[in-house]
Amino acid sequence: MHVIRVLGGRGAGPTALSSYDAALASVNLHDYNLVRVSSVVPAGVRVEAVETAPDLGPAGNRLTVVEASATLAPGEAGPACAAVGWALPREGAGVLYEGSGTDPEATRRRVEEGLRAARELRGDRDWDGGESGLEPATADPDPERYVTAVVIAAYGESEPVG
């Protein structure tokens, strides 16, 4: 793995799960079994925001991810907001931080505050001159359908299950 791709998607559907599936489809990640991990970026791996995922392997494969998602029921106030941010030091392992909610600015602030805390906790690394970023996604409420906002940080390529 040389890259973690960060993608923000939105979807709507007749159920919460179908709206989540549609949000994954909007970034081409709907045919993988997502396996969530904690938010550490291995040393030497770059992080890049992209609009859609390339082919990461056969359908049904396992894909390692960090994920933020928010789903609204029909007519529920929103928007649904999700965000993933990252911080990479000059050398060594970096961090990802995820957040969700119904207020875009509050969600962004929580992710930024989390990244600050993660850098402070790992004070032995040189964060000055490293890279950082934040990818948000929002889904507007719908009176008749569930809506989901999702941001996925996908680690490399998929792998066979089992």
C-alpha positions as CSV (number, residue, x, y, z in Angstrom):
1,M,0.0,0.0,0.0
2,H,1.4,3.3,-1.0
3,V,-1.7,5.5,-0.9
4,I,-4.8,6.1,1.2
5,R,-7.6,7.6,-0.9
6,V,-10.1,9.8,0.9
7,L,-13.6,10.0,-0.8
8,G,-16.8,11.9,0.1
9,G,-20.1,10.5,-1.0
10,R,-23.8,11.0,-0.7
11,G,-26.8,8.7,-1.2
12,A,-30.5,8.4,-0.7
13,G,-32.9,5.4,-0.4
14,P,-36.0,3.9,1.1
15,T,-34.1,2.5,4.1
16,A,-31.1,3.7,6.1
17,L,-28.9,0.8,4.8
18,S,-30.0,1.5,1.1
19,S,-29.0,5.2,1.5
20,Y,-25.6,4.1,2.9
21,D,-25.1,1.7,0.0
22,A,-26.0,4.5,-2.4
23,A,-23.5,6.8,-0.7
24,L,-20.8,4.1,-1.2
25,A,-21.9,3.7,-4.8
26,S,-21.4,7.4,-5.4
27,V,-17.7,6.9,-4.8
28,N,-17.4,3.4,-6.3
29,L,-16.9,1.6,-3.0
30,H,-20.2,-0.3,-2.8
31,D,-18.9,-3.7,-3.9
32,Y,-16.3,-4.2,-1.2
33,N,-16.6,-5.6,2.3
34,L,-15.4,-2.6,4.4
35,V,-13.2,-3.4,7.4
36,R,-12.8,-0.4,9.8
37,V,-9.6,0.2,11.5
38,S,-8.4,2.9,14.0
39,S,-6.9,6.0,12.5
40,V,-3.2,5.5,12.0
41,V,-1.4,6.2,8.7
42,P,1.6,4.0,8.2
43,A,4.9,5.7,7.7
44,G,5.7,6.4,4.0
45,V,2.1,6.2,2.9
46,R,0.6,9.3,1.2
47,V,-3.0,10.5,1.6
48,E,-4.9,12.0,-1.3
49,A,-8.5,13.2,-1.7
50,V,-10.2,11.8,-4.9
51,E,-13.7,12.0,-6.3
52,T,-14.2,8.3,-7.0
53,A,-12.2,5.2,-6.3
54,P,-10.5,3.4,-9.1
55,D,-10.9,-0.3,-9.5
56,L,-9.5,-1.7,-6.2
57,G,-10.0,-5.4,-6.9
58,P,-12.8,-7.9,-7.4
59,A,-16.3,-7.4,-5.9
60,G,-16.6,-9.0,-2.5
61,N,-13.0,-8.4,-1.5
62,R,-12.1,-6.9,1.9
63,L,-11.1,-3.2,1.9
64,T,-9.5,-1.6,4.9
65,V,-11.0,1.8,5.7
66,V,-11.4,4.6,8.2
67,E,-15.0,5.9,7.9
68,A,-17.2,8.7,9.0
69,S,-20.9,8.6,8.2
70,A,-24.2,10.2,9.1
71,T,-27.7,9.1,8.1
72,L,-31.0,11.1,8.4
73,A,-34.4,9.5,8.5
74,P,-37.1,10.9,6.1
75,G,-38.1,14.4,7.2
76,E,-35.3,14.6,9.9
77,A,-33.6,18.0,10.2
78,G,-30.1,18.1,8.8
79,P,-27.9,18.0,6.7
80,A,-26.2,14.8,7.4
81,C,-22.5,15.6,7.7
82,A,-19.3,13.5,7.7
83,A,-15.6,14.4,7.5
84,V,-12.2,12.7,7.6
85,G,-9.1,14.7,8.2
86,W,-5.5,13.7,8.2
87,A,-2.1,14.9,9.5
88,L,1.2,13.5,8.3
89,P,4.5,14.3,10.0
90,R,7.7,14.8,8.0
91,E,8.7,11.3,9.0
92,G,6.9,8.4,10.7
93,A,3.3,7.4,11.1
94,G,0.5,9.9,10.7
95,V,-3.1,10.0,11.8
96,L,-6.7,10.2,10.4
97,Y,-9.6,11.6,12.4
98,E,-13.3,11.2,11.6
99,G,-16.4,13.0,12.7
100,S,-20.1,13.2,11.8
101,G,-23.2,15.2,12.8
102,T,-25.8,17.5,11.4
103,D,-23.8,20.8,11.4
104,P,-21.1,21.1,8.7
105,E,-19.0,23.7,10.7
106,A,-19.3,21.8,14.0
107,T,-18.3,18.5,12.3
108,R,-15.3,20.2,10.7
109,R,-14.2,21.8,14.0
110,R,-14.5,18.4,15.8
111,V,-12.2,16.8,13.2
112,E,-9.7,19.6,13.4
113,E,-9.7,19.5,17.2
114,G,-9.2,15.8,17.1
115,L,-6.3,16.1,14.8
116,R,-4.7,18.8,17.1
117,A,-5.1,16.4,20.1
118,A,-3.7,13.5,18.1
119,R,-0.6,15.6,17.1
120,E,-0.1,16.7,20.7
121,L,-0.4,13.1,21.9
122,R,2.3,12.1,19.4
123,G,4.6,15.1,20.2
124,D,7.7,13.0,19.4
125,R,7.1,13.6,15.6
126,D,7.9,16.7,13.6
127,W,4.5,17.9,12.4
128,D,5.8,21.2,11.1
129,G,6.2,20.9,7.3
130,G,4.1,17.7,7.1
131,E,0.9,17.4,5.2
132,S,-2.7,17.7,6.3
133,G,-6.1,17.9,4.8
134,L,-9.8,17.4,5.5
135,E,-12.5,15.9,3.2
136,P,-16.2,16.7,4.1
137,A,-19.4,15.4,2.7
138,T,-23.0,16.5,3.3
139,A,-26.4,15.2,2.3
140,D,-29.4,17.4,2.4
141,P,-32.6,16.1,4.1
142,D,-35.3,14.5,2.1
143,P,-39.0,14.4,3.2
144,E,-39.5,10.9,1.8
145,R,-36.2,9.1,1.8
146,Y,-33.2,8.3,4.1
147,V,-30.1,10.2,3.2
148,T,-26.5,9.4,4.1
149,A,-23.2,11.4,3.9
150,V,-20.1,9.2,4.1
151,V,-16.3,9.9,3.9
152,I,-14.1,6.9,3.5
153,A,-10.3,6.7,3.7
154,A,-9.5,3.5,1.7
155,Y,-6.2,1.9,2.5
156,G,-4.6,0.7,-0.8
157,E,-6.1,-2.2,-2.7
158,S,-8.7,-4.7,-1.7
159,E,-7.8,-8.3,-0.6
160,P,-9.7,-11.6,-0.9
161,V,-11.9,-12.5,2.0
162,G,-10.8,-15.7,3.8
